[in-house]
């Protein structure tokens, strides 16, 4: 906020000087003119007074008036001179009137400008943005985190059109285990931006968790919509496999999981979990007396299709990142690792991948399939900041004790080259 007030001062002070300068300059001119006018009037009054005194002295000398009359008439003449001298000065002072109003404007205009900004401006939004950035960098305590969440709730009410802020709120609620609150926010975003396929997948996942990790008709409907628009979405494929397995469609379950598996980093926890799911589906299929080989053929077809989808997603709007972990950054194998691209102006990721410490070192591709919202993805920018963060705290938001590495500026012209990031800086 300090920079804001300095900027306001730089804008307001020249305005005040612009108003005050002509006033001060005019005052000097008027003061000079009034001084000359006053001196001329005073000289004329004195000359007239001396003339009248000379006439009285002549009358006294000729005997036309006596001594008593002379003194009386002289005193009256003096009183008249003093009385007539005052209005000249009063008129001169009246000519200076109006400068008080201008001086009042010098102070009133800046204060009014600041007041109007505080009333109509976006200084609250700027303060919230700064707090979110501080939270992202791990500089916020628990009280600050709670305050940010509350302010995001209030902003969602006062600015319902701000879907980005609402998405940040949904993520915070999901991390804090407020599943119903997160579902509410995700539903609102999807209702107002139906093309946000990645967020619809997150909605399906939040609904799944909110219902005790059970598939429901609503979750299945959302998954179907996601897969129709984005067949290679790993979140939706994973949920579709769960639904198929619960319905004892073991071949379909394995096919869905295989399609998701081909997009995972080999050896990662997510990869191992899906591989275990595939093995479980195969075992269940064999126990049920199903055609394991036929199912395998279907799975391979699905894998090929998923690979084709993944390849088509890569291209000019993709960045290949290799992430390594410094020896100094020790953490449990299950510690989350977030790898994402964002702009310098916003902490909201344009593309993000979530892994674990056990997956490192690893090479991932950030592309359109990793986007959170279609309106904010890699294709919409020409320069990004890359961040790889070891979330020791376990939270999606940076916190003290986390480790990270970053590339502060990567122009589009360098996106075709592999980028190395070492997680070696403690927050």
N, C-alpha and C positions, 0 to 999 in steps of 0.2 A: 504493500500500500504506500510505502514511502515514495517509490518512484512515481506513483500516480499523483500524489500531492505536489511533488516537485514539478511535474509536467503541468498541473493546473496553475501553479504559481507562475511558471514561465509564460503561460497563456494570458493570465489575468493581469500581471504587473505591467506588461506593455500597454494593455488597454487602459489601465489607470493612468499611466504616464501620458497616453495619447489625449485623455480628457483633461489632465491637470496642466499640461504644458501651455496650451492656449490661454488658460485662465491666468496662470502666473505671468505669462508674457503680456497679456492685456492689462493686468494689474499694474505692471511697471510703467506701461505707456500712459495709463490713466493717471497714475500717481504723478508722473512728470507733467502731464497736461493740467492736472488740478493744481499742482504747485505753481505753475506759471500763471494760471487764471487767478488763483488766490492772491499772488503777489501783485498783479495788475489791479485787481479790485481794491486791494488795501491802499495802494498808492493813490488811486483816484479819490477814495474816501478821505484820505489825509489831506490831499490838495484842496478838496471842497471845504473840509473843516477849517483849514488855515484861511481860506478866502472869507468864510463867515466871521471868523475871529477878527480878521483885519477890518471888516466893515463895522463890527461892534466897537473896535478901538477908535475908528474914525468918528463914529457917532458920539462916543464918550468925549473925545477931544473937542468936538464942535459944540458940546453942551446939549446935544439933542437928547441924551440920556444921562442920568446921574450914575454915581458909583454903585449904588445898590441895584439899580436896574441892569447895569453892565454885568455884575457878578451873577445875577439870576439868569439872564439871557445866555451867558457863557456856560453855566452849568447845564442848562436845558439843551444847548447845542451839543455839549459833550455826551449827554445821555442819548441823544438822537443818533450820534455817530456810532456809539457802541451797539445800539439796538439794530441799526441797519447793517452792521458788519457781520452778525451771526448768520442770517439766511444764506449768504454766499457760501459759507462753509457747509451748511446743511445740504445745499443743492449739490455741492461737489461730492459729498459723501453719498448722496442718493444716486449719483452717476455710477458709483461702484456697486450698487445693488445687483443681485443675480449671481454673483460669484459664489455666494454661499450655497446656492442650489447645485452649481456645478461641482463644488467641492464635496457636497453630499453624494452626488452621483459617482464620484471617484471611489468612494467607499461602498456605496450601495450596490453598484453593478457587480463587483467581484463577489460580494457576499450573496447576492441574489443568484449569481451563476453557480456558485458552489452549492447553495441550497437547492436549486432546481436539479442539479446533477444528483445530489443525494436522494432527491425525491423521485426523479424520473430515470436516472442513469442506471448503469449496470455494475455499480461498485460491489454489490452483494454477490453477483455472479463471479466477478473477478476474485473476490475473497474466497469463494467456494472453490474456484479453479485452483487457486494457490494452495488451499488446504489439501485438495486431492493430489496435487503434485507432491506435496510434502508427504502424504500418505504413501504414494507410489515409491518414494525414495526412502521410506522407512523412518521418517522423522516425526511421526505422529504417535502419541500415546493412546491408551485405551479411551480416555475421555474425549480426545480429539476425534478418534474413529467413530465413537457414538454420536458426536456432534455432527460429523460429516454425513453420516447416514440419516440423521434427523433432518438436516438441511436439504438433502436430496429428496426425502419424502415431501417436504414442504414445497420444493421446486416442482416436483411431479404434480402437485395439486395446483400450483399457481401458473405453471407453464406446461400444460399437457402436451403441447406440440413438440417438446424437446425429447425426442426418443433416445438420443445419445445419453443424456443424463439419466433417463429412466433405465436404460440398459446397465449403466454403471451401478445404479441402485439395485437392480435385479441380481447382479453378480455379488454385490456385498451381502445381500440378504441370503443368497444361496450359501455363501461361505460361512455366514453366521448361523446357519441351520434354521433360518426362518423360511422354510420351504413354501408354505402357503403364500407368504408375502412375495417371494420370488416368482411363484407361478402367476400371481396376479399381475405383476409387472411384465413378465414375458408375454402373457396373453394380450395385454394392451398393445405392446409393440407389434406383435404379429397381426393383430386386428387392423392396425393402422398402416402396416407395411407388409402386406402378404408375401412380397417377394423376398423377404429376409429369411432365406431357407436355413442358414446356419443357426439363426436364433430360434426358428421353429423346432429345430432338432434339440436345442437346449431346453425349450419348453417341454418337449416330450420327455426328456431326461429328468427335468425337475418334477413333472407329473408322476413319473415312475417312482422317484424317491419319495415324493409326498404321499404316495399310496402304499408305503411300506415295501418298496422294491417289488411291486407286483404290476403286471400288465393289466391295463383296463381298456375298454373300447375307445376311450378318448386318446389314450397314448398310442394305440394302434392306428387310429385315424390320422394323428399328426405324423407318425412315422411314414405312413403311406404317402402323404402329401410331400414329405421331404424327399423320399426315394423317387417319386415321380419327377420332381424338379432337379434332383441332384443324386443320381444313382450311386455315386461313390461316397456319399457322406458316411463316415465311419461310425458316428454316434447313432444314426438311424439304422445302419446295418446291424450294429450290435444289439439294439433293441428289437429289431425284426427277428434276429436269430433267437432271442429269448422267447419272444411270442410263439415262434414256430416250435421251439423245444417244448414249451408248456402244453402245446396242442398235440404233442407227440409226432410232429412232422420233422423227424430227425434229419432227413435228407435236406429239407429246405433250411433248417437251422444251420447245418454245416455249410451249406452254400453261402448263406448270408455272412457267416463268420469268416469264411475263406475270402470272400470279396473284401471284407474289412482288413483281414490279415495281410493281404498283399500290399496294403498302403502303410502298414506299421513298420517301425524300425526293428529289424531282426534283433532278437535278444532282449528287447525292452520288456518291461513288466506287462504292458498292454499286449504286446505280441505273445508273450508266454500265456497270458490269461486266455486270449482268443484261441491259441493253439490247443490249450487244455480243453476249451469248449468244443473245438472240432473233434478232438480225440473222444471226448465224452459222447458227442453226437454219434460218432462212428460206432462206439461200443453199444450205445442204445439201439442203433439201427441194426447191428449184427444180432443183438439179443432178441430183437423183434422179428428177426428173420427177413430183413429187408435186403435189397440189392445194394450192397456196399459199393461194388464196382460201378454200378450205374450211377449211384449217388456221387461217386468220385468223379465220374465223367461230367456230371452236371456241375459239380463244384469247380472242376477245372475250367469249364466254360464260363462260370461266374467269375473266376479269378482272372481269366483273359479279359473279360468285359471290364472288370474293375481296373485292371492294368491300363486298358485303353482309356478309361475315364481319367485315371491319374496322369497319364502322359499328356492327354489333351489339356488338362488343367495347367500343366507347366508351359513355359514359353517366355515371352517377353515380360510377363507380369509375375515372375517367380524369382526367388533368391535362394541359392543353395548355401547353407550355413553349416560349418563344422564346429562343434562345441566340445571343449575339453575342460576338465576340472583340475584346478591347481592342487598340489599336494597339501598346501596349507588349509584348504577348504575341506575339512573332513565332515562327513555327514552319514547318516544311516542310509542304506541302499534304497529304502522306500521314500526318501525325501523328495518332494516334488521339484521338478525343474521346468521353468517356463521360458520358452524361446519365442520371441515375438518381434515384429516390426511395427513401428509407430512413427508419427511425424513429431517434429520438435514442438509444434503448437498444441498438441493434445496427447494426454496419457493413454487414450483409448487405442488398443492394438488394431492394426489393419489386418494382420494375420498372426496367428498364434498356434504353437504346438506345446502340449503338456506331456512331459516324460518324467522319469525319476532319476535319482543319482546313479542307480545301478545301470542305466542305459548309457552313461557317459564312458568314454568319448563316443560321440554320435554325429552323424551327418543328416540333416533334415532339409526339406524344401518348403519354404514359405511361399504360398501361391494363392490363387483365388479360392481354392477349396478350403483354405484355412481362414477365410474372411469371416467376420462376425456379422457384418451387414453389407448388402450389395452396394449401398450408397457410399460406404467407406471401406475401400479395399485398395490393394496395391495399384490397380489400374488407374486410380483417381489421383495419384501423386507422382512426382518426379524425383523425390528424394526422401529417404527414410533414415530412422535411427534404429539400429539393431540392439536388442538386449537379451542376454541369457542370464537367468537368475536362479540360484539354488535357494529355494524357499525353506530355510531351516525352521522357520516358524510354522510351516505347514499351510500358510494362508496365501491366497492369490495376490494379496496386496503386499508390497515390500514392507519389511519390518526390521528393526534392529537385530543384528545377528545373521541376517541373510548375506549371501555372497552373490556377486554379479560381475559380469563383464559386458562391455558394450562397444559398439562402433557408432560414434556420435553422428556421422554424416556419411551416407552412401548414396551417391547420385545414380539415377537410372542407367547411365552409361556404363556403370560398373556392376550392374546386376547379373550379367552373364558370367562373372568370375566367382569362383568359390570364395567364401569369406570365413576366416578363422576367428573364433572368439574364445578366449580363455577366461573362465570364471575364477578370478583371483583377487577381487576387491571386496572387502568386508563392509557392509553397510552399517 
